Amino acid sequence: MSQEKERKSKYSALEREFPRAHLYHSLLPVIFIIVWVIDTIFLSLTVWLNYFVPLVLRIVLFVLFFGLALLFVQLSHKVLFKENEPSDTLLIKGILKRTRNPMYFGILLVYFSFILLSISVICIGLFVGVIILYDKMVNFEEDILEEMFGKEYIEYKKKVPKWIPKIGKVNEF
């Protein structure tokens, strides 16, 4: 096995992920939805901003952002999960030409769409916490990718945004 191939396959699929990532991906949405439902439907403690934004507008924005979230998740699945194991080559095609983290961005858009549906201040606070945690997850995973792919990944990071997708012409690699 060549030294480059050995370096790239040094990390197993689980080692490439943030520790306990599956737990966070499972528990955070459950906690968020429970808090959202309790605040929105039962207690209405922090949803006073809903009085300033018409329900029709909130529904339209929810549908728009939720649909966009599903699109990002679907497009990233198409590129990232063709095989059972993570790729030993740097994937820079499809949606990954526009954003380095389309899956996580899509997940964050799901949270954001629920905030738009019912503007719960407590859920906004939870969302900020989720963003901070996802940023830590991404930084952890990007450090591993930088170690695995070196200059190639560093150049990719310079050309492709971490979160907000690049609109318009994309760089060819």
C-alpha positions as CSV (number, residue, x, y, z in Angstrom):
1,M,0.0,0.0,0.0
2,S,1.4,3.4,-0.9
3,Q,2.2,5.9,1.8
4,E,-0.5,8.3,0.5
5,K,-3.2,5.5,0.5
6,E,-2.1,4.4,4.0
7,R,-2.4,8.0,5.2
8,K,-5.8,8.5,3.8
9,S,-7.3,5.2,5.1
10,K,-5.7,5.8,8.5
11,Y,-9.1,6.9,9.8
12,S,-12.1,4.6,10.0
13,A,-15.6,5.9,9.2
14,L,-16.3,6.4,12.9
15,E,-13.0,8.1,13.6
16,R,-13.8,10.7,10.9
17,E,-16.8,11.8,12.8
18,F,-17.1,14.0,15.9
19,P,-17.2,11.9,19.0
20,R,-20.8,10.9,19.8
21,A,-22.1,12.6,16.6
22,H,-24.9,10.1,16.2
23,L,-26.1,10.8,19.7
24,Y,-26.2,14.5,19.0
25,H,-27.9,14.0,15.7
26,S,-30.6,11.9,17.4
27,L,-31.2,13.8,20.6
28,L,-30.9,17.5,19.5
29,P,-33.9,17.4,17.1
30,V,-36.0,15.5,19.7
31,I,-35.2,18.1,22.4
32,F,-35.7,21.0,20.0
33,I,-39.1,19.7,18.8
34,I,-40.3,18.9,22.4
35,V,-39.4,22.5,23.5
36,W,-40.9,23.9,20.3
37,V,-44.2,22.0,20.7
38,I,-44.4,22.9,24.4
39,D,-43.7,26.6,23.8
40,T,-45.7,26.9,20.6
41,I,-48.8,24.9,21.4
42,F,-49.2,24.5,25.2
43,L,-47.4,27.3,27.1
44,S,-46.9,30.1,24.6
45,L,-44.2,31.6,26.8
46,T,-41.8,33.0,24.2
47,V,-43.9,33.1,21.0
48,W,-44.9,36.8,21.3
49,L,-43.0,37.6,18.1
50,N,-45.7,35.6,16.2
51,Y,-48.0,38.6,16.7
52,F,-45.8,40.7,14.4
53,V,-45.4,38.2,11.6
54,P,-48.5,37.0,9.8
55,L,-49.2,33.2,10.0
56,V,-49.4,33.0,6.2
57,L,-46.0,34.5,5.8
58,R,-44.6,32.1,8.4
59,I,-46.1,29.1,6.7
60,V,-44.7,30.2,3.3
61,L,-41.2,30.7,4.8
62,F,-41.4,27.4,6.6
63,V,-42.3,25.5,3.4
64,L,-39.6,27.3,1.4
65,F,-36.8,26.7,3.9
66,F,-37.9,23.2,4.8
67,G,-37.9,22.3,1.1
68,L,-34.5,23.9,0.7
69,A,-33.2,21.9,3.7
70,L,-34.5,18.6,2.1
71,L,-32.8,19.5,-1.2
72,F,-29.5,20.1,0.5
73,V,-29.7,16.8,2.5
74,Q,-30.7,14.9,-0.6
75,L,-28.0,16.4,-2.8
76,S,-25.3,15.7,-0.2
77,H,-26.5,12.1,0.3
78,K,-26.2,11.6,-3.5
79,V,-22.5,12.6,-3.4
80,L,-21.4,11.4,0.0
81,F,-23.1,8.1,0.5
82,K,-22.7,6.2,-2.8
83,E,-20.5,3.6,-1.0
84,N,-20.9,2.1,2.5
85,E,-17.5,3.5,3.6
86,P,-16.3,7.1,3.4
87,S,-14.2,7.8,0.3
88,D,-10.4,7.8,0.5
89,T,-10.4,10.5,-2.1
90,L,-11.4,14.1,-1.6
91,L,-15.0,14.6,-2.8
92,I,-15.4,18.0,-4.5
93,K,-18.2,17.4,-6.9
94,G,-21.9,18.2,-7.0
95,I,-23.2,20.2,-4.1
96,L,-19.7,20.0,-2.5
97,K,-18.5,22.6,-5.1
98,R,-20.9,25.1,-3.5
99,T,-20.5,24.4,0.2
100,R,-18.2,22.1,2.2
101,N,-21.0,21.0,4.6
102,P,-24.2,20.7,2.7
103,M,-25.6,17.9,5.0
104,Y,-25.1,19.9,8.1
105,F,-26.3,23.1,6.4
106,G,-29.5,21.3,5.4
107,I,-30.0,20.0,9.0
108,L,-29.6,23.6,10.3
109,L,-32.2,24.8,7.8
110,V,-34.7,22.3,9.2
111,Y,-34.3,23.8,12.6
112,F,-34.5,27.3,11.1
113,S,-37.7,26.5,9.2
114,F,-39.4,25.4,12.5
115,I,-38.3,28.7,14.1
116,L,-39.9,30.6,11.1
117,L,-43.1,28.6,11.6
118,S,-43.5,29.7,15.2
119,I,-41.0,32.3,16.3
120,S,-40.2,30.8,19.7
121,V,-37.5,32.9,21.5
122,I,-36.4,29.9,23.6
123,C,-36.0,27.8,20.4
124,I,-33.9,30.6,18.9
125,G,-31.6,30.2,21.9
126,L,-31.5,26.4,21.4
127,F,-30.8,27.0,17.7
128,V,-27.8,29.1,18.6
129,G,-26.5,26.3,20.7
130,V,-27.1,23.8,17.9
131,I,-25.1,26.0,15.5
132,I,-22.2,26.2,17.9
133,L,-22.2,22.4,18.4
134,Y,-22.4,21.8,14.6
135,D,-19.6,24.2,14.0
136,K,-17.4,22.3,16.5
137,M,-18.4,19.1,14.7
138,V,-17.4,20.5,11.4
139,N,-14.1,21.9,12.7
140,F,-13.3,18.4,14.1
141,E,-14.1,16.7,10.8
142,E,-12.3,19.3,8.7
143,D,-9.1,18.9,10.8
144,I,-9.1,15.2,9.9
145,L,-9.8,16.0,6.2
146,E,-6.9,18.5,6.3
147,E,-4.6,15.9,7.8
148,M,-5.7,13.3,5.3
149,F,-5.6,15.4,2.1
150,G,-3.2,18.2,3.0
151,K,-2.7,21.0,0.5
152,E,-5.6,19.6,-1.7
153,Y,-8.1,20.2,1.1
154,I,-6.6,23.5,2.1
155,E,-7.0,24.8,-1.4
156,Y,-10.6,23.4,-1.4
157,K,-11.3,25.3,1.8
158,K,-10.1,28.5,0.3
159,K,-12.4,28.2,-2.7
160,V,-15.6,26.7,-1.1
161,P,-17.5,28.3,1.8
162,K,-17.9,26.4,5.0
163,W,-21.6,27.0,5.5
164,I,-23.5,29.3,3.2
165,P,-23.5,27.9,-0.3
166,K,-21.8,29.8,-3.1
167,I,-24.3,31.1,-5.6
168,G,-23.4,31.6,-9.2
169,K,-20.3,30.3,-11.0
170,V,-18.3,27.7,-9.0
171,N,-14.6,27.0,-9.1
172,E,-13.5,24.0,-11.0
173,F,-11.0,21.8,-9.3
